[in-house]
Structures are given as structure tokens and as C-alpha cells.
Amino acid sequence: MNAIEVRDLVKNYGEFRAVKGISFDVREGEVFGLIGPNGAGKTTTLRVIATLLQISSGSVHVFGTDLSKEPNEIRKVLSYLPEDAGAYKNLTGKEYLRFIANFFSSGAKADETVRKGIDIADLADRIDDKVDTYSKGMTRRLLVGRALMTDPRLAILDELTSGLDVINAQEIRKMVKAISRSGTAVLLSSHNMLEVELMCDRIALINDGMIVELGTPAELKNKYGASNIEEVFTRVVTA
């Protein structure tokens, strides 16, 4: 079963058409990258699939469930990490993870969810400090822990490693690849072309609200005679 099936998706903001009839699938256990220049429709597409925006026309199914008809069912199986996400600054890191875990479970199950979040965030003893003392990178690690600690069937990650240094970013990428191998579908958007090439099984390039290329990194590099995905991206969006 496909984790996501997008068919002829259109999203309008008033008279402006941000997404212009795109179609793609994401498979279970796959890391699928949606990349494109600013304003191309990436984040709008992610927010639609995350049930935060209504579809103007077309359809989205998540594990066979129609997003337009049963958004609450879809919310039970996905986790969404926006690029501009924040955490409650008056809580400690551990208190924040506990606050979120209590929405999904209680008792021993919630305790286990929090432990998993602490392991993923890997903030050592800083997990007991207030979030308002965290650097941007530390906050992002906490938020990645929050997004992945519930074992979602689908993780939607917008600018996954935003604010992280090279070492922390590498650790988070490895973690996300590991959860995909366990069966979680991952849909991510990133401006970091190295990250996309390292992580993604397949990539869709979106430009001006339309998907203009789709394939594996190797397929796309071969098609354009490029040495990396950044070259592919540049050639496609400036063609």
C-alpha cells in the first residue's frame, strides 16, 4: 500500500493558485523529498497532506483514507514538523515532551514515549533546562524528538535540520533513515540539496506549483548528466 497518493491536487488562496494539479505517491518505508525554489508550493503541499489546509480540488489519500472525508483518522497516524515550529519556552525539554506525549497515550506508554523522545533529542542533562535557554539547534533537536517519538506511520518534515550544525544534522538524518527502514514513510522538504541526495529514495522537483521532475537521485543525475542533485535542480528550474 502507498502511504500517500496525491492526484491532481490544486490549492488556491483566493485568486492565487499555489499548487497546480500535482500528482505523486509516497511508499511505505520510503524517504520522499519534495524540493523546489521558494514559493514553488512545497510547504503548501506538506500542509495539505498534514490536514492543516483544505484541498481546492483533486484528492489526497493517506494509507487509503480520503483526507477530505476523514482528516481526523489521518491525524492519528502522522506527525508534522514545520520549518518554523516552536516549543513552549516556559517548560523544560522533558516537560515539553511529556506534555505532547499525554495527547497520544498515558501511564507507562506515555513514559516510554517520553524516553524515546529524550533519546532522539539527545540533549543530555540539558533536557531538564527550560526551553528558553536552548539554542536554535537544541530546540530543533527537541522538536525532532517530539515529531518522531510517537512512532508515526507517516512523518512530514519541513526543513528537517534547520539550525543544526553539521554533526547534529548528520545524526538526525541517520535517525530518520532508521525509522524509514522500520516502515515509517517520510515526506520531507529541504533547501539542503546534499541532505536531499543523502536521504531520499526518490525526489520530486516542484516549480511554480507543478511537479517538473520525479525519480531517484541516480535517475535524475543520469538524465541531466549532473554530478549532484543541486546541478539537476538548477538546470530544471532555470530551463
N, C-alpha and C positions, 0 to 999 in steps of 0.2 A: 504493500500500500504506500502511496505517496504521502508524505507528511503534509505538503501544501500543494494545492492545484489552483493556479490563478489563470482565469480565462477572460480575455478581452476586458481587463479591468480599466475602468475610467473613473477618475476622481476630479471633480470640478470644485473650485472655490468661486462661487458666483459665476461670472463670465469667463474666468480663467480656468483652462484645462491643464491641471498639473500632471496627470497621468493619462496617456492617450491610447488605451486599448492594449495593454501589455498582457502577455501570457507566458507562464513558466511553471515548472514543477520543482519541488524540493523533495528528495527521497529521505526515507528514514535512515539515520546514521550518517547523513551527508553534511558536510560544511559547504554551504552555497553562498557565494559572495555576490552582492549587488553593488556595483560600482559605477561612478559617473561624476561629472563635474557638479559644482554647487548649483542648486536649483533644477537638477535634472529629474527629480521625482523620487529619489531613493527613500528619503525619510518619510515622505507621504505614503509610499508603498508599505514600508515597515509598520507605520501607524495604522493603516487599514487592516493589515493582517493581524496586528495586535488588538484589534477590535476597538481602537480609540477613535477612528474616523469611519463614517458611513460611506458605503460604496455608491457612486453615482450611477454606474451601470457595469455589467459584467458579473462575474462571480468569483468567490474565493471559498475553497473547501479546505479544512484542516482536519486531517485524519478522517476524511469522508463526511465531516459535519459542515453543513452550509453556514458560513459565517453570518449571512444576512438573517437567517432564521433562528439560529441557536448560538448567539455570541457568548452567552454565559457558560455553555458547555465547553467552548473553545478556551475560555479564560482559565478553566480548571487544569488545562494541560500545557499551557505556555508560560514563559517568563520573558519579560521585555525589559531590556536595559537601554534607555535613551542616552544619547550623547550628553545631554545636559542634566542628567539625573543628579539628585542631591540626597543627602541623608539628614535626619533630624539632628541638628548640631548640639542640642541640649542633652542628648543621650550619649552614653559610651558606645563604642563599637559593638560590644557584646549585647548591650541593652537594645540597640537598634536591630540586630539580628533576631533577638528574642521577640521583639515587637512584630517583626514581619513573620516569623515562624508561627506565631499564635494565630495568624489568619488561616494557616493551612492545616494545623494539627494542634494537639495538646498533649500534656503529660510527657511520657517517655519518648514518644515520636517527635514532639517539638524539641525536646532536649537533644535528640540525635540530629535533627535538622540544624540546630544552632551549632553543634560541634562540627558538622560538615562545613557550615559557613565560616567558622573560625579557621578551619584547616585551609579552606580555599583562599580566604583573605590573607592568611599568613602574616599577621601584623605583630606576632609575638606578644609581649606584655603591653603593647600599645592598644590592644583590643579593649583594655579596661579604662582607657582615657576617653575624654569627651571628643566627639567628632569635630567640634570647632577648633581643636588643637591639631587636627590632621592636615598634612599637605594635600595638594590636589591628587597626587599619585596614591597616597594612602587611602583617601576617600574613594578613589576609583577601585582599588583592591577590595575595599569593604563592599562596594556596590556589586562587583563581580561575584563575590561570595554570596551576597543576597540573591542574585539572579540565578545562581546555579545550585544552591544548597537544597532546593526543593525537588531535585531530580526531574525537571520538566521534560516532557516528551518533545517539546519544541522550544528552543531558546532563540530569541530575536535580539541581536546585539548590534547596536548602532555605535560605531567608533569604539570598539571593544577596549583598546589600550590607550585611549585618550588620556594624556597626562602622565603616563607611566614611563620610567626610564627603560633603557634597553634590556637590562637584566629582568626587571619586573615584567615587562611586556612579554619577554620570551617565556617566562614561567606561566603566565596566564594563557598564552597561546597553546602551550603543551597541555594545560589542564582542559581547555576547550576541545582540543583534538581528542583527548582521552574520553571525555563524556560523549563525543560523537561516536567513538568506536563502541561504546556501550549501548548505542541505539538512539541517542538523542539526536534529533535533527537540529541543525544550527543554520540560521539565516543571518548573515552579518553584512554590514556596510562599513567600509573603511576608506579613508583617503590614503592610507599607507599601502602602496602597491606591493612592497615587499611582504607585508603581512598577508595580503590577499593571496599572493602567489604561494607563500609557505603553507597557508592554512586551508585553502579552498579546494574541494574536489572539482567543483565547476563554478563558473563565473558568468554572470550576465552583465553586460555593459548597457547602461541606460543613459540616453541623451535626449534632452528636450521632451521628456515624458514618454519616450519609446525605447524599447529594447532593440539595440542595433547589432549586438553580437551575443552569442551564448556558446559556451563549450568549456572543456577542461583547459587549464593553463597551458598544457603542452599543445593541444589542438590550436589554440589561439596564437601562440607564439609561432607555430609552424605555418599557419595560414598567412601571417603577416611578415614572415621572415624576421621576427623580432627576437632579441636575446632575453627580454624580460617583459612582464605584463605592463610595466609603465610605458614601454615603447608601443605596445599594442593599443593601450588606452589613448595615447597621444595621437596615433595615426587614425583611430576610429573617430574620435570626437572632433578632429580638425579636418577630416576628409571633406 
